[in-house]
Amino acid sequence: MLDMLRRARRLRLQQTAASLAFLSLFAAVPVLSIALSVLSALPVFERLQESVQDFLLRNLFPEAFSETVMGYLEEFAGRASRLSVVGGILFFMTAVTALRVIETTMNAIWSTARRRSLPHRIGLYWALLTLAPIALAAVLALNSRVIAELMSGVEVVWVQSIWFAALPWLLGAVGLWLMFLLLPAVRVVPLHALVGALLSGLLLVLLQRGLGWSVRQLPTYEVVYGAFAALPLLLIWLFLAWAAVLAGALLAASLRHWSAPLDEPTPDDSPGTRFDDGVAVLRALLQVFAGQHVAGNPQVIAVAAYSLAEHFGHNAQRAEQAAEMLERLGYVIRLVHLAGRPSMPGLPHLEGHRRRAGVSDVWSERWAWAGSPEALTLRPLFDDLWWAGQPGGAAAWQGARLDQPLGQALAG
């Protein structure tokens, strides 16, 4: 928990929540306009548009000012059809910019510097903007069918009450789960994303009711701002909402580092330890390389990123740091499957390896040799860690062994 608080302070998540709140104020109208346009364009969902708007009215904002805010948003969204082509493009880009900032924030929380290509990014954003309202309309239609057929009896009124109270929270949790699972440009464990989404969903419900209660009991903003009270209240709510979302994302990202046993000593950051960690990753890749040669298929030389943690006592963070060190030194390359193709700029020769390695799962991530392992030695790794001089306890690696091919140097 203390580590999470330190990470939140280091990532300046409080300032990030404030920035996202301000950006959401401008992006809300384009997003709502796109959602309503998508529903209107599909005859099967057109009659559900009113149900979607009613659901958002009751659950998107605190009850104390929800009707006022939604009224303005719907009015502004209705005027979007009057925009010119250029204005429409800029209007759409506002929504895309908001999603881009959210994606960047998620990447920072998950500590990844990787970026999707522009086609992948646009495809993902368009899917989120168009499929989300369709999915919401479909769920509401299914909910109406369930209520009509299974919960129509008087004897289960209490079941209906529980269902109606839980449905917004469940839908919010599912939406946040998909956000945490899809937006970071790194493999996210679905269970970790679910835990973070449940936390964010619970915080959102509590904050929504708490803010609504405080507005009713202490109408300070209404007294001071009068008819304009909805604007500062909306900004406060957006800030609290984004703070809850980022808290859940931080928890989901931190869970991947909690897999190491509690009684396992924290490894030091000495050159010797880092050298041993790098050697452990190289050994894992060599085992796959040698095994595929025996099987008669030398092209499959990729290792699933999550499997490397097994060589470090299931410490995923330590395994990732070792692999990234080897990537920087040119030993390995990271293969990331994003929206249909891997993120491998400038490395077309690895496309065949990717196909044969079976990198086909969405957001899958693997490590592969950057070149032939038979042409690589331990010398670059050794020199990088001990550039200031020879280590006292590394006699086993000194001499000709550092300049031998990896298969010979790491034999035995």
PAZAKE-684875 format. One record per residue (C-alpha): residue in one letter; residue number from 1; chain; x, y, z. Coordinates in steps of 0.25 Angstrom, whole numbers, plus 5000, padded with zeros to 4 digits. Example, Ala and Ser with C-alpha at 12.3 -4.5 7.8 and 13.67 -1.06 7.14 Angstrom:
! PAZAKE-684875
+---+-----+---+------+------+------+
: r :   k : c :    u :    v :    w :
+---+-----+---+------+------+------+
: a :   1 : A : 5049 : 4982 : 5031 :
: s :   2 : A : 5055 : 4996 : 5029 :
+---+-----+---+------+------+------+
//
This chain:
! PAZAKE-684875
+---+-----+---+------+------+------+
: r :   k : c :    u :    v :    w :
+---+-----+---+------+------+------+
: m :   1 : A : 5000 : 5000 : 5000 :
: l :   2 : A : 5011 : 5010 : 5003 :
: d :   3 : A : 5018 : 5006 : 4990 :
: m :   4 : A : 5005 : 5010 : 4983 :
: l :   5 : A : 5004 : 5023 : 4990 :
: r :   6 : A : 5019 : 5026 : 4986 :
: r :   7 : A : 5016 : 5022 : 4972 :
: a :   8 : A : 5004 : 5031 : 4972 :
: r :   9 : A : 5012 : 5043 : 4977 :
: r :  10 : A : 5023 : 5040 : 4967 :
: l :  11 : A : 5013 : 5039 : 4955 :
: r :  12 : A : 5006 : 5052 : 4960 :
: l :  13 : A : 4993 : 5045 : 4959 :
: q :  14 : A : 4985 : 5056 : 4966 :
: q :  15 : A : 4990 : 5066 : 4956 :
: t :  16 : A : 4986 : 5056 : 4945 :
: a :  17 : A : 4972 : 5054 : 4950 :
: a :  18 : A : 4971 : 5069 : 4950 :
: s :  19 : A : 4976 : 5070 : 4936 :
: l :  20 : A : 4966 : 5059 : 4931 :
: a :  21 : A : 4955 : 5066 : 4938 :
: f :  22 : A : 4957 : 5079 : 4930 :
: l :  23 : A : 4959 : 5071 : 4917 :
: s :  24 : A : 4946 : 5063 : 4920 :
: l :  25 : A : 4938 : 5076 : 4921 :
: f :  26 : A : 4942 : 5079 : 4906 :
: a :  27 : A : 4941 : 5064 : 4901 :
: a :  28 : A : 4928 : 5061 : 4908 :
: v :  29 : A : 4919 : 5067 : 4897 :
: p :  30 : A : 4927 : 5061 : 4885 :
: v :  31 : A : 4927 : 5047 : 4891 :
: l :  32 : A : 4912 : 5048 : 4894 :
: s :  33 : A : 4909 : 5053 : 4880 :
: i :  34 : A : 4916 : 5041 : 4874 :
: a :  35 : A : 4909 : 5032 : 4883 :
: l :  36 : A : 4895 : 5037 : 4880 :
: s :  37 : A : 4899 : 5038 : 4865 :
: v :  38 : A : 4903 : 5023 : 4865 :
: l :  39 : A : 4890 : 5019 : 4871 :
: s :  40 : A : 4882 : 5027 : 4862 :
: a :  41 : A : 4889 : 5021 : 4850 :
: l :  42 : A : 4885 : 5007 : 4854 :
: p :  43 : A : 4870 : 5005 : 4853 :
: v :  44 : A : 4870 : 4993 : 4863 :
: f :  45 : A : 4876 : 5002 : 4874 :
: e :  46 : A : 4869 : 5015 : 4870 :
: r :  47 : A : 4857 : 5012 : 4879 :
: l :  48 : A : 4867 : 5010 : 4891 :
: q :  49 : A : 4873 : 5024 : 4890 :
: e :  50 : A : 4864 : 5029 : 4900 :
: s :  51 : A : 4867 : 5018 : 4909 :
: v :  52 : A : 4882 : 5020 : 4908 :
: q :  53 : A : 4880 : 5035 : 4911 :
: d :  54 : A : 4871 : 5032 : 4923 :
: f :  55 : A : 4881 : 5022 : 4928 :
: l :  56 : A : 4892 : 5033 : 4927 :
: l :  57 : A : 4883 : 5043 : 4933 :
: r :  58 : A : 4881 : 5034 : 4946 :
: n :  59 : A : 4895 : 5029 : 4947 :
: l :  60 : A : 4906 : 5037 : 4940 :
: f :  61 : A : 4906 : 5049 : 4950 :
: p :  62 : A : 4901 : 5051 : 4964 :
: e :  63 : A : 4886 : 5053 : 4965 :
: a :  64 : A : 4887 : 5067 : 4971 :
: f :  65 : A : 4891 : 5073 : 4957 :
: s :  66 : A : 4890 : 5061 : 4947 :
: e :  67 : A : 4878 : 5066 : 4940 :
: t :  68 : A : 4884 : 5080 : 4938 :
: v :  69 : A : 4897 : 5075 : 4933 :
: m :  70 : A : 4890 : 5065 : 4924 :
: g :  71 : A : 4881 : 5075 : 4918 :
: y :  72 : A : 4892 : 5084 : 4914 :
: l :  73 : A : 4900 : 5072 : 4908 :
: e :  74 : A : 4889 : 5067 : 4900 :
: e :  75 : A : 4886 : 5081 : 4895 :
: f :  76 : A : 4900 : 5084 : 4891 :
: a :  77 : A : 4901 : 5070 : 4884 :
: g :  78 : A : 4889 : 5073 : 4876 :
: r :  79 : A : 4895 : 5085 : 4870 :
: a :  80 : A : 4907 : 5077 : 4865 :
: s :  81 : A : 4900 : 5073 : 4853 :
: r :  82 : A : 4901 : 5088 : 4848 :
: l :  83 : A : 4916 : 5087 : 4847 :
: s :  84 : A : 4923 : 5088 : 4834 :
: v :  85 : A : 4932 : 5077 : 4830 :
: v :  86 : A : 4945 : 5084 : 4836 :
: g :  87 : A : 4937 : 5087 : 4848 :
: g :  88 : A : 4932 : 5072 : 4849 :
: i :  89 : A : 4946 : 5067 : 4848 :
: l :  90 : A : 4952 : 5076 : 4859 :
: f :  91 : A : 4940 : 5072 : 4867 :
: f :  92 : A : 4943 : 5058 : 4866 :
: m :  93 : A : 4958 : 5060 : 4868 :
: t :  94 : A : 4954 : 5066 : 4882 :
: a :  95 : A : 4949 : 5052 : 4886 :
: v :  96 : A : 4961 : 5045 : 4880 :
: t :  97 : A : 4970 : 5055 : 4888 :
: a :  98 : A : 4963 : 5051 : 4901 :
: l :  99 : A : 4965 : 5036 : 4898 :
: r : 100 : A : 4980 : 5039 : 4894 :
: v : 101 : A : 4982 : 5046 : 4908 :
: i : 102 : A : 4975 : 5034 : 4915 :
: e : 103 : A : 4984 : 5024 : 4908 :
: t : 104 : A : 4996 : 5032 : 4911 :
: t : 105 : A : 4992 : 5032 : 4926 :
: m : 106 : A : 4990 : 5017 : 4926 :
: n : 107 : A : 5003 : 5014 : 4919 :
: a : 108 : A : 5010 : 5023 : 4930 :
: i : 109 : A : 5003 : 5015 : 4941 :
: w : 110 : A : 5007 : 5002 : 4935 :
: s : 111 : A : 5021 : 5007 : 4933 :
: t : 112 : A : 5022 : 5005 : 4918 :
: a : 113 : A : 5029 : 5014 : 4908 :
: r : 114 : A : 5023 : 5006 : 4896 :
: r : 115 : A : 5014 : 5013 : 4887 :
: r : 116 : A : 5004 : 5008 : 4877 :
: s : 117 : A : 5005 : 5012 : 4862 :
: l : 118 : A : 4995 : 5022 : 4857 :
: p : 119 : A : 4986 : 5012 : 4850 :
: h : 120 : A : 4985 : 5003 : 4862 :
: r : 121 : A : 4982 : 5015 : 4871 :
: i : 122 : A : 4971 : 5021 : 4862 :
: g : 123 : A : 4965 : 5007 : 4860 :
: l : 124 : A : 4964 : 5005 : 4875 :
: y : 125 : A : 4959 : 5019 : 4878 :
: w : 126 : A : 4948 : 5017 : 4868 :
: a : 127 : A : 4944 : 5004 : 4873 :
: l : 128 : A : 4943 : 5010 : 4887 :
: l : 129 : A : 4934 : 5022 : 4882 :
: t : 130 : A : 4925 : 5013 : 4874 :
: l : 131 : A : 4924 : 5000 : 4881 :
: a : 132 : A : 4922 : 5005 : 4895 :
: p : 133 : A : 4908 : 5012 : 4892 :
: i : 134 : A : 4904 : 5000 : 4884 :
: a : 135 : A : 4908 : 4990 : 4896 :
: l : 136 : A : 4901 : 4999 : 4906 :
: a : 137 : A : 4888 : 4999 : 4898 :
: a : 138 : A : 4889 : 4984 : 4896 :
: v : 139 : A : 4891 : 4982 : 4911 :
: l : 140 : A : 4879 : 4991 : 4914 :
: a : 141 : A : 4870 : 4984 : 4904 :
: l : 142 : A : 4874 : 4970 : 4910 :
: n : 143 : A : 4871 : 4976 : 4924 :
: s : 144 : A : 4857 : 4980 : 4920 :
: r : 145 : A : 4855 : 4966 : 4915 :
: v : 146 : A : 4860 : 4960 : 4928 :
: i : 147 : A : 4851 : 4969 : 4936 :
: a : 148 : A : 4839 : 4966 : 4928 :
: e : 149 : A : 4840 : 4951 : 4927 :
: l : 150 : A : 4847 : 4947 : 4940 :
: m : 151 : A : 4845 : 4958 : 4950 :
: s : 152 : A : 4830 : 4963 : 4947 :
: g : 153 : A : 4824 : 4956 : 4960 :
: v : 154 : A : 4821 : 4964 : 4972 :
: e : 155 : A : 4828 : 4954 : 4981 :
: v : 156 : A : 4841 : 4958 : 4975 :
: v : 157 : A : 4840 : 4973 : 4977 :
: w : 158 : A : 4852 : 4973 : 4986 :
: v : 159 : A : 4860 : 4965 : 4975 :
: q : 160 : A : 4857 : 4976 : 4965 :
: s : 161 : A : 4862 : 4987 : 4975 :
: i : 162 : A : 4875 : 4980 : 4977 :
: w : 163 : A : 4877 : 4978 : 4962 :
: f : 164 : A : 4874 : 4992 : 4958 :
: a : 165 : A : 4883 : 4997 : 4969 :
: a : 166 : A : 4894 : 4987 : 4965 :
: l : 167 : A : 4893 : 4989 : 4950 :
: p : 168 : A : 4900 : 5003 : 4948 :
: w : 169 : A : 4911 : 4998 : 4957 :
: l : 170 : A : 4913 : 4985 : 4949 :
: l : 171 : A : 4913 : 4992 : 4936 :
: g : 172 : A : 4923 : 5002 : 4941 :
: a : 173 : A : 4932 : 4991 : 4946 :
: v : 174 : A : 4931 : 4984 : 4932 :
: g : 175 : A : 4935 : 4997 : 4925 :
: l : 176 : A : 4946 : 5000 : 4934 :
: w : 177 : A : 4951 : 4986 : 4933 :
: l : 178 : A : 4952 : 4987 : 4918 :
: m : 179 : A : 4959 : 5000 : 4919 :
: f : 180 : A : 4970 : 4995 : 4928 :
: l : 181 : A : 4971 : 4982 : 4919 :
: l : 182 : A : 4971 : 4989 : 4905 :
: l : 183 : A : 4977 : 5003 : 4907 :
: p : 184 : A : 4991 : 5000 : 4913 :
: a : 185 : A : 5001 : 4996 : 4902 :
: v : 186 : A : 5005 : 4984 : 4910 :
: r : 187 : A : 5000 : 4971 : 4914 :
: v : 188 : A : 4990 : 4972 : 4926 :
: v : 189 : A : 4986 : 4960 : 4934 :
: p : 190 : A : 4970 : 4960 : 4933 :
: l : 191 : A : 4969 : 4957 : 4948 :
: h : 192 : A : 4977 : 4969 : 4952 :
: a : 193 : A : 4969 : 4978 : 4943 :
: l : 194 : A : 4956 : 4973 : 4949 :
: v : 195 : A : 4961 : 4975 : 4963 :
: g : 196 : A : 4965 : 4990 : 4959 :
: a : 197 : A : 4951 : 4992 : 4952 :
: l : 198 : A : 4943 : 4987 : 4964 :
: l : 199 : A : 4951 : 4996 : 4973 :
: s : 200 : A : 4949 : 5008 : 4964 :
: g : 201 : A : 4934 : 5004 : 4962 :
: l : 202 : A : 4932 : 5004 : 4977 :
: l : 203 : A : 4939 : 5017 : 4979 :
: l : 204 : A : 4931 : 5024 : 4968 :
: v : 205 : A : 4918 : 5019 : 4975 :
: l : 206 : A : 4922 : 5024 : 4988 :
: l : 207 : A : 4927 : 5038 : 4983 :
: q : 208 : A : 4915 : 5040 : 4975 :
: r : 209 : A : 4906 : 5038 : 4986 :
: g : 210 : A : 4915 : 5046 : 4996 :
: l : 211 : A : 4916 : 5058 : 4986 :
: g : 212 : A : 4901 : 5057 : 4984 :
: w : 213 : A : 4898 : 5057 : 4999 :
: s : 214 : A : 4907 : 5069 : 5002 :
: v : 215 : A : 4901 : 5077 : 4991 :
: r : 216 : A : 4887 : 5075 : 4996 :
: q : 217 : A : 4891 : 5077 : 5011 :
: l : 218 : A : 4901 : 5089 : 5008 :
: p : 219 : A : 4896 : 5097 : 4996 :
: t : 220 : A : 4908 : 5106 : 4996 :
: y : 221 : A : 4911 : 5106 : 4981 :
: e : 222 : A : 4896 : 5108 : 4978 :
: v : 223 : A : 4896 : 5120 : 4988 :
: v : 224 : A : 4908 : 5126 : 4982 :
: y : 225 : A : 4907 : 5123 : 4967 :
: g : 226 : A : 4892 : 5122 : 4965 :
: a : 227 : A : 4889 : 5116 : 4952 :
: f : 228 : A : 4903 : 5114 : 4948 :
: a : 229 : A : 4905 : 5105 : 4961 :
: a : 230 : A : 4905 : 5092 : 4952 :
: l : 231 : A : 4919 : 5096 : 4945 :
: p : 232 : A : 4928 : 5096 : 4958 :
: l : 233 : A : 4920 : 5084 : 4963 :
: l : 234 : A : 4922 : 5077 : 4950 :
: l : 235 : A : 4937 : 5080 : 4950 :
: i : 236 : A : 4938 : 5074 : 4965 :
: w : 237 : A : 4931 : 5062 : 4961 :
: l : 238 : A : 4940 : 5059 : 4949 :
: f : 239 : A : 4952 : 5061 : 4957 :
: l : 240 : A : 4947 : 5051 : 4968 :
: a : 241 : A : 4943 : 5041 : 4957 :
: w : 242 : A : 4956 : 5041 : 4950 :
: a : 243 : A : 4963 : 5040 : 4963 :
: a : 244 : A : 4955 : 5027 : 4966 :
: v : 245 : A : 4958 : 5022 : 4952 :
: l : 246 : A : 4973 : 5025 : 4954 :
: a : 247 : A : 4973 : 5018 : 4967 :
: g : 248 : A : 4967 : 5005 : 4962 :
: a : 249 : A : 4977 : 5006 : 4950 :
: l : 250 : A : 4989 : 5008 : 4960 :
: l : 251 : A : 4984 : 4996 : 4968 :
: a : 252 : A : 4983 : 4987 : 4955 :
: a : 253 : A : 4997 : 4991 : 4951 :
: s : 254 : A : 5003 : 4988 : 4964 :
: l : 255 : A : 4997 : 4974 : 4966 :
: r : 256 : A : 5007 : 4969 : 4955 :
: h : 257 : A : 5018 : 4972 : 4965 :
: w : 258 : A : 5011 : 4965 : 4977 :
: s : 259 : A : 5013 : 4951 : 4971 :
: a : 260 : A : 5027 : 4950 : 4978 :
: p : 261 : A : 5027 : 4942 : 4991 :
: l : 262 : A : 5026 : 4952 : 5003 :
: d : 263 : A : 5038 : 4945 : 5010 :
: e : 264 : A : 5047 : 4946 : 4998 :
: p : 265 : A : 5058 : 4955 : 5000 :
: t : 266 : A : 5059 : 4968 : 4991 :
: p : 267 : A : 5071 : 4966 : 4982 :
: d : 268 : A : 5081 : 4976 : 4982 :
: d : 269 : A : 5084 : 4985 : 4970 :
: s : 270 : A : 5099 : 4981 : 4969 :
: p : 271 : A : 5105 : 4978 : 4955 :
: g : 272 : A : 5107 : 4964 : 4959 :
: t : 273 : A : 5092 : 4962 : 4962 :
: r : 274 : A : 5088 : 4969 : 4949 :
: f : 275 : A : 5098 : 4961 : 4941 :
: d : 276 : A : 5092 : 4948 : 4947 :
: d : 277 : A : 5078 : 4953 : 4944 :
: g : 278 : A : 5082 : 4955 : 4929 :
: v : 279 : A : 5088 : 4942 : 4928 :
: a : 280 : A : 5076 : 4935 : 4934 :
: v : 281 : A : 5067 : 4942 : 4923 :
: l : 282 : A : 5078 : 4938 : 4912 :
: r : 283 : A : 5078 : 4923 : 4917 :
: a : 284 : A : 5062 : 4923 : 4916 :
: l : 285 : A : 5063 : 4927 : 4902 :
: l : 286 : A : 5074 : 4918 : 4899 :
: q : 287 : A : 5066 : 4906 : 4904 :
: v : 288 : A : 5055 : 4910 : 4895 :
: f : 289 : A : 5065 : 4912 : 4883 :
: a : 290 : A : 5071 : 4898 : 4886 :
: g : 291 : A : 5058 : 4891 : 4888 :
: q : 292 : A : 5053 : 4896 : 4874 :
: h : 293 : A : 5065 : 4892 : 4867 :
: v : 294 : A : 5063 : 4878 : 4873 :
: a : 295 : A : 5049 : 4878 : 4868 :
: g : 296 : A : 5053 : 4882 : 4854 :
: n : 297 : A : 5047 : 4896 : 4855 :
: p : 298 : A : 5058 : 4906 : 4858 :
: q : 299 : A : 5049 : 4918 : 4854 :
: v : 300 : A : 5041 : 4918 : 4867 :
: i : 301 : A : 5050 : 4926 : 4876 :
: a : 302 : A : 5041 : 4935 : 4884 :
: v : 303 : A : 5037 : 4933 : 4899 :
: a : 304 : A : 5025 : 4938 : 4906 :
: a : 305 : A : 5028 : 4950 : 4914 :
: y : 306 : A : 5020 : 4945 : 4926 :
: s : 307 : A : 5028 : 4932 : 4926 :
: l : 308 : A : 5041 : 4939 : 4930 :
: a : 309 : A : 5036 : 4942 : 4944 :
: e : 310 : A : 5037 : 4927 : 4947 :
: h : 311 : A : 5052 : 4928 : 4946 :
: f : 312 : A : 5052 : 4939 : 4957 :
: g : 313 : A : 5043 : 4933 : 4967 :
: h : 314 : A : 5030 : 4938 : 4960 :
: n : 315 : A : 5036 : 4953 : 4962 :
: a : 316 : A : 5030 : 4959 : 4949 :
: q : 317 : A : 5036 : 4972 : 4951 :
: r : 318 : A : 5050 : 4967 : 4953 :
: a : 319 : A : 5049 : 4958 : 4940 :
: e : 320 : A : 5044 : 4970 : 4932 :
: q : 321 : A : 5055 : 4979 : 4937 :
: a : 322 : A : 5065 : 4968 : 4932 :
: a : 323 : A : 5059 : 4966 : 4919 :
: e : 324 : A : 5058 : 4981 : 4916 :
: m : 325 : A : 5073 : 4982 : 4920 :
: l : 326 : A : 5076 : 4972 : 4909 :
: e : 327 : A : 5067 : 4979 : 4899 :
: r : 328 : A : 5075 : 4992 : 4901 :
: l : 329 : A : 5088 : 4984 : 4899 :
: g : 330 : A : 5083 : 4978 : 4886 :
: y : 331 : A : 5081 : 4963 : 4891 :
: v : 332 : A : 5066 : 4962 : 4890 :
: i : 333 : A : 5054 : 4969 : 4883 :
: r : 334 : A : 5040 : 4971 : 4889 :
: l : 335 : A : 5029 : 4966 : 4881 :
: v : 336 : A : 5015 : 4972 : 4884 :
: h : 337 : A : 5003 : 4968 : 4877 :
: l : 338 : A : 4994 : 4980 : 4876 :
: a : 339 : A : 4981 : 4981 : 4868 :
: g : 340 : A : 4985 : 4971 : 4858 :
: r : 341 : A : 5000 : 4973 : 4856 :
: p : 342 : A : 5012 : 4973 : 4864 :
: s : 343 : A : 5019 : 4986 : 4868 :
: m : 344 : A : 5033 : 4983 : 4862 :
: p : 345 : A : 5037 : 4996 : 4855 :
: g : 346 : A : 5049 : 4994 : 4846 :
: l : 347 : A : 5050 : 4979 : 4848 :
: p : 348 : A : 5042 : 4973 : 4836 :
: h : 349 : A : 5051 : 4960 : 4837 :
: l : 350 : A : 5044 : 4956 : 4850 :
: e : 351 : A : 5031 : 4956 : 4843 :
: g : 352 : A : 5033 : 4941 : 4840 :
: h : 353 : A : 5038 : 4938 : 4854 :
: r : 354 : A : 5025 : 4945 : 4859 :
: r : 355 : A : 5016 : 4936 : 4851 :
: r : 356 : A : 5023 : 4923 : 4854 :
: a : 357 : A : 5024 : 4927 : 4869 :
: g : 358 : A : 5009 : 4928 : 4870 :
: v : 359 : A : 5008 : 4942 : 4875 :
: s : 360 : A : 4993 : 4943 : 4872 :
: d : 361 : A : 4986 : 4946 : 4885 :
: v : 362 : A : 4981 : 4961 : 4887 :
: w : 363 : A : 4992 : 4969 : 4894 :
: s : 364 : A : 5001 : 4957 : 4895 :
: e : 365 : A : 5016 : 4960 : 4898 :
: r : 366 : A : 5028 : 4952 : 4895 :
: w : 367 : A : 5043 : 4953 : 4895 :
: a : 368 : A : 5051 : 4948 : 4883 :
: w : 369 : A : 5066 : 4948 : 4879 :
: a : 370 : A : 5070 : 4961 : 4872 :
: g : 371 : A : 5080 : 4953 : 4864 :
: s : 372 : A : 5085 : 4939 : 4863 :
: p : 373 : A : 5089 : 4935 : 4877 :
: e : 374 : A : 5101 : 4928 : 4871 :
: a : 375 : A : 5107 : 4941 : 4868 :
: l : 376 : A : 5105 : 4947 : 4882 :
: t : 377 : A : 5114 : 4947 : 4893 :
: l : 378 : A : 5113 : 4951 : 4908 :
: r : 379 : A : 5124 : 4962 : 4906 :
: p : 380 : A : 5114 : 4974 : 4903 :
: l : 381 : A : 5106 : 4971 : 4916 :
: f : 382 : A : 5119 : 4969 : 4924 :
: d : 383 : A : 5125 : 4982 : 4919 :
: d : 384 : A : 5112 : 4990 : 4921 :
: l : 385 : A : 5111 : 4986 : 4936 :
: w : 386 : A : 5126 : 4987 : 4939 :
: w : 387 : A : 5130 : 4998 : 4931 :
: a : 388 : A : 5138 : 5004 : 4942 :
: g : 389 : A : 5147 : 4992 : 4945 :
: q : 390 : A : 5147 : 4977 : 4947 :
: p : 391 : A : 5138 : 4971 : 4958 :
: g : 392 : A : 5144 : 4964 : 4969 :
: g : 393 : A : 5135 : 4952 : 4969 :
: a : 394 : A : 5133 : 4950 : 4955 :
: a : 395 : A : 5146 : 4941 : 4952 :
: a : 396 : A : 5137 : 4930 : 4946 :
: w : 397 : A : 5133 : 4939 : 4935 :
: q : 398 : A : 5146 : 4946 : 4932 :
: g : 399 : A : 5155 : 4942 : 4920 :
: a : 400 : A : 5151 : 4935 : 4908 :
: r : 401 : A : 5138 : 4930 : 4913 :
: l : 402 : A : 5132 : 4944 : 4911 :
: d : 403 : A : 5135 : 4944 : 4896 :
: q : 404 : A : 5130 : 4930 : 4893 :
: p : 405 : A : 5116 : 4929 : 4886 :
: l : 406 : A : 5105 : 4929 : 4896 :
: g : 407 : A : 5102 : 4914 : 4894 :
: q : 408 : A : 5116 : 4910 : 4899 :
: a : 409 : A : 5118 : 4921 : 4910 :
: l : 410 : A : 5105 : 4917 : 4917 :
: a : 411 : A : 5106 : 4902 : 4915 :
: g : 412 : A : 5105 : 4894 : 4928 :
+---+-----+---+------+------+------+
//
